[in-house]
Amino acid sequence: MTPQPQALRSLEARYYTDPAVFAAETEGLLARTWQFAGHASQLANTGDYFAFEMAGESLFCIKGRDGEIRTFYNVCQHRAHQLVSGAGTTRVVVCPYHAWTYELTGQLRAGPNIKVVEGFDKSTVCLTQVRTELFCGFIFVNLDKDAKPMDEWFPNVRAELASFVPNWAELKPLEWVEIPENCNWKVSVENYSECYHCTLNHPTFSTGVIKPETYDIQPQGYCLRHTTESTSLDQLSYDIDSGFPNNDKYSSWFLWPMFSFQVYPGNLLNTYHWRAVDADHVVVWRGWYSVGGEDNETVRRMAQQDRATTVEEDIHLVESVQRGLKSRGYVPGPLVIDPNCGVNSEHSVMHLQRWMREAVDD
């Protein structure tokens, strides 16, 4: 008798609930993948900087006199005091502890009384730099100095995004919406990366933005590309006539593991990025953009509608899942993998969970 094929089951609950798994991800996956730092417009002038946390590390981005944006570990090379906090502008980076002073390139410039130290060569002291890339105006960093470039991780995404947002270089953040969620970051990412639940749980999104029957998600390197036809364009509450190609389309590019570009009809760019807190908590940020960062009624209205509908609906879903993952009664069920893919298939979750297994088990 030919053995029957076994259905692919979802990940065991420990991947989402075990602090040891989260610790392994922090040391491994999150330190070896491209993570969103901020938008280039936050560093418009020489000496502009901002600090942020990623993979358990404090980092900061700063714009040099040569116009280059660099990222450094936020730690003085003298006795390990943190150098900066928040955001601001500076001519040089001065440690608050002993006033060791660094150039915007990270090179040590001076320190009180260091000249008395025999053999001290300040040219050998430099802040530890982190790999940094600009991607359509967005700053990404990777703690792995040997990581492959983003275009190898996410093939064709840069060109595709530019075709949907031709004016990306003119855009600046208009609004950041902070969304704390009481769940593991992977629960939130999985929920974002499938639309099997959309028709039942997101009536506004399913009837006002996309045609669910045309929705599909396919891997593109370590990107999950969401494509769909848009629905009821004549009934949208805003004018989509931007003058750009693809103004009648919706598309999304999820960049593993914690960032996504979305473009709504009318070439409206918005983003998600995730910041993992611990095994049970994540903060999701929704970014909304306008030309020059100037106030835009359409973008504001979309951000408000999104927060009140899709985002609010998702919070309840993912937090319920996290509670369920801690139940003694949970046995991981089979994923619904439709050979034809489409909206009622969890093939995108299959790809995500393979990457998740690789990150922890390998």
Summary of the structure (lengths in Angstrom):
residues: 362
radius of gyration: 22.5
end to end distance: 34.7
largest distance: 84.5
contacts: 1114
relative contact order: 0.15
helix: 30%
strand: 30%
